[in-house]
Amino acid sequence: MLDALPFRTALQPYSAWFSLITMILLTLTNGFYVFKPSDWNVSDFLVAYITIPIFLVLYLGHKVYFRTPWCIPVAEIDIWSGKEQADAEELEYVIHVPTTWYGKIWAWIA
């Protein structure tokens, strides 16, 4: 089903979970140095952790204000609307297929 999509990311969904866990760890340990009693500084603490309450206020405020659902089941997510139009537009462009080994490597990277 998903193989029909033109773009897929390698190692999904594991790379998405890895990225999420890594970003959570980085966010929580960003200002860990301020918890040393000799280095405690309120301004450093606020600078390191102000993004967490800002994110929560913006995210939860958006959910409440626009009354969007808190969770959408995966089975209800529509990935097919507009696919015919996207496929038709894709056919309008010439897709360059690399023939050299370095061209194939560059196409894989890019």
Secondary structure as the mmCIF struct_conf table of DSSP 4:
data_model
#
loop_
_struct_conf.conf_type_id
_struct_conf.id
_struct_conf.beg_label_comp_id
_struct_conf.beg_label_asym_id
_struct_conf.beg_label_seq_id
_struct_conf.end_label_comp_id
_struct_conf.end_label_asym_id
_struct_conf.end_label_seq_id
HELX_RH_3T_P HELX_RH_3T_P1 LEU A 2 ALA A 4
BEND BEND1 LEU A 5 PRO A 6
TURN_TY1_P TURN_TY1_P1 ALA A 10 PRO A 13
HELX_RH_AL_P HELX_RH_AL_P1 TYR A 14 THR A 29
TURN_TY1_P TURN_TY1_P2 ASN A 30 GLY A 31
HELX_RH_3T_P HELX_RH_3T_P2 PHE A 32 PHE A 35
BEND BEND2 LYS A 36 LYS A 36
HELX_RH_3T_P HELX_RH_3T_P3 PRO A 37 ASP A 39
HELX_RH_AL_P HELX_RH_AL_P2 VAL A 42 TYR A 49
TURN_TY1_P TURN_TY1_P3 ILE A 50 ILE A 50
HELX_RH_AL_P HELX_RH_AL_P3 THR A 51 PHE A 66
TURN_TY1_P TURN_TY1_P4 ARG A 67 ARG A 67
BEND BEND3 TRP A 70 TRP A 70
HELX_RH_3T_P HELX_RH_3T_P4 VAL A 74 GLU A 76
TURN_TY1_P TURN_TY1_P5 SER A 81 GLY A 82
HELX_RH_AL_P HELX_RH_AL_P4 LYS A 83 LEU A 91
TURN_TY1_P TURN_TY1_P6 GLU A 92 GLU A 92
BEND BEND4 TYR A 93 TYR A 93
HELX_LH_PP_P HELX_LH_PP_P1 VAL A 94 HIS A 96
BEND BEND5 THR A 100 THR A 100
HELX_RH_AL_P HELX_RH_AL_P5 TRP A 101 ILE A 109
#
